Amino acid sequence: MTIKNNELWLKISNNQLNGRLAC
């Protein structure tokens, strides 16, 4: 996994976690 893909994956993971916390 490249650094760029890793950063994108982290961003998506954070968005999913934030969405769960919001709900």
MIDOSE-1310 file (N, C-alpha, C; in nm, 2 decimals, decimal comma, always signed):
residues 23
mtik	+0,09/-0,12/+0,00/+0,00/+0,00/+0,00/+0,09/+0,13/+0,00; +0,06/+0,22/-0,09/+0,14/+0,34/-0,10/+0,10/+0,44/+0,01; +0,18/+0,53/+0,04/+0,15/+0,63/+0,14/+0,02/+0,71/+0,11; +0,01/+0,74/-0,02/-0,11/+0,82/-0,06/-0,24/+0,73/-0,03
nnel	-0,23/+0,61/-0,07/-0,35/+0,52/-0,05/-0,38/+0,51/+0,10; -0,27/+0,50/+0,18/-0,28/+0,48/+0,32/-0,35/+0,60/+0,38; -0,31/+0,72/+0,34/-0,37/+0,85/+0,39/-0,52/+0,85/+0,35; -0,55/+0,81/+0,23/-0,69/+0,81/+0,18/-0,77/+0,71/+0,27
wlki	-0,71/+0,60/+0,29/-0,78/+0,50/+0,37/-0,81/+0,55/+0,51; -0,71/+0,62/+0,57/-0,72/+0,67/+0,71/-0,83/+0,78/+0,71; -0,84/+0,86/+0,60/-0,94/+0,96/+0,60/-1,08/+0,90/+0,59; -1,09/+0,79/+0,51/-1,22/+0,72/+0,50/-1,26/+0,66/+0,63
snnq	-1,16/+0,60/+0,70/-1,18/+0,54/+0,83/-1,23/+0,64/+0,93; -1,16/+0,76/+0,93/-1,20/+0,86/+1,03/-1,34/+0,91/+1,00; -1,38/+0,92/+0,87/-1,51/+0,97/+0,84/-1,62/+0,87/+0,89; -1,59/+0,74/+0,87/-1,68/+0,63/+0,92/-1,69/+0,64/+1,07
lngr	-1,58/+0,66/+1,14/-1,59/+0,66/+1,29/-1,67/+0,78/+1,33; -1,64/+0,90/+1,27/-1,71/+1,02/+1,30/-1,86/+1,00/+1,28; -1,90/+0,93/+1,17/-2,04/+0,91/+1,14/-2,10/+0,82/+1,24; -2,03/+0,72/+1,29/-2,09/+0,63/+1,39/-2,11/+0,71/+1,52
lac	-2,01/+0,79/+1,56/-2,02/+0,87/+1,68/-2,13/+0,97/+1,67; -2,15/+1,03/+1,55/-2,26/+1,12/+1,53/-2,39/+1,06/+1,55; -2,40/+0,93/+1,50/-2,53/+0,86/+1,51/-2,54/+0,81/+1,66
